[in-house]
Amino acid sequence: MVYSKASLAGKEKDASETANIGIGDGAATPSTSVAVVYGYLAGTSAAILHATDLSADEWNITDTGGVVTIQQKGAPATCNIKYNQATATSVSTFTSDALDENDAPLPFPTAANC
């Protein structure tokens, strides 16, 4: 949804931009701007919090170098989801530090692996 709205606003080729795309942050009247990188949400805690209903009271949300780590408070360190900011040559992605029973990476943590 963010990319579609950013693209319609002509922001999909900008390395750093604030797009007025009318996404909500849980408020009755959604805010109209969010930081985007190449049309995708910027890899910042603020952008993720702004575009989701996640609460900083329930989730640890940190960012470093365009990677936002989202982890439920009290969960093991490997039970996280990472949002990787888009670049000029790749779209944004989600990854995780969760491992299966053979220590192979999982795309998302599961109850069995946390």
MOLIN-V971617 format. One record per residue. RES is the residue in one small letter. PSI is psi in whole degrees, 0 to 359 (999 if undefined). BURIAL is # if it has 24 or more other C-alpha atoms within 12 Angstrom, else .. D_CENTER is the distance of its C-alpha to the mean C-alpha in whole Angstrom. Layout:
BEGIN
res: <RES RES>
psi: <PSI PSI>
burial: <BURIAL BURIAL>
d_center: <D_CENTER D_CENTER>
END
This chain:
BEGIN
res: <m v y s k a s l a g k e k d a s e t a n i g i g d g a a t p s t s v a v v y g y l a g t s a a i l h a t d l s a d e w n i t d t g g v v t i q q k g a p a t c n i k y n q a t a t s v s t f t s d a l d e n d a p l p f p t a a n c>
psi: <317 312 317 314 321 321 315 330 0 26 5 349 5 131 334 120 157 120 131 89 8 52 157 160 30 351 157 322 108 147 157 0 150 150 131 153 117 36 350 160 138 151 61 151 319 316 317 314 321 324 356 175 17 144 132 346 334 344 141 119 112 157 143 119 40 6 123 125 127 122 132 136 134 352 156 155 327 354 78 168 136 128 122 118 146 156 181 338 0 151 168 151 164 137 179 158 1 144 148 186 343 14 26 144 140 144 328 146 151 165 324 336 4 999>
burial: <. # # . # # . . . . # # # # . # # # # # # # # # . . . . . . . . # # # # # # # # # # # # # # # # # # # # . . . . . . . # # # # . . # # # # # # . . . . . . # # # # # # # # # # . . . . # . . # # # # # . . . . . . # . # # . . . # .>
d_center: <13 11 13 16 16 15 18 20 20 21 18 17 19 18 16 16 16 16 16 18 16 17 14 14 14 16 19 22 22 18 17 18 16 12 11 11 12 14 13 9 7 8 6 8 8 10 7 5 8 10 8 9 12 11 13 14 17 16 13 13 10 10 10 12 13 10 8 6 8 8 12 14 17 20 19 20 18 17 15 12 9 7 4 7 8 10 14 17 18 15 12 8 9 8 10 12 15 17 20 23 27 27 25 23 19 17 14 13 16 18 21 23 21 20>
END
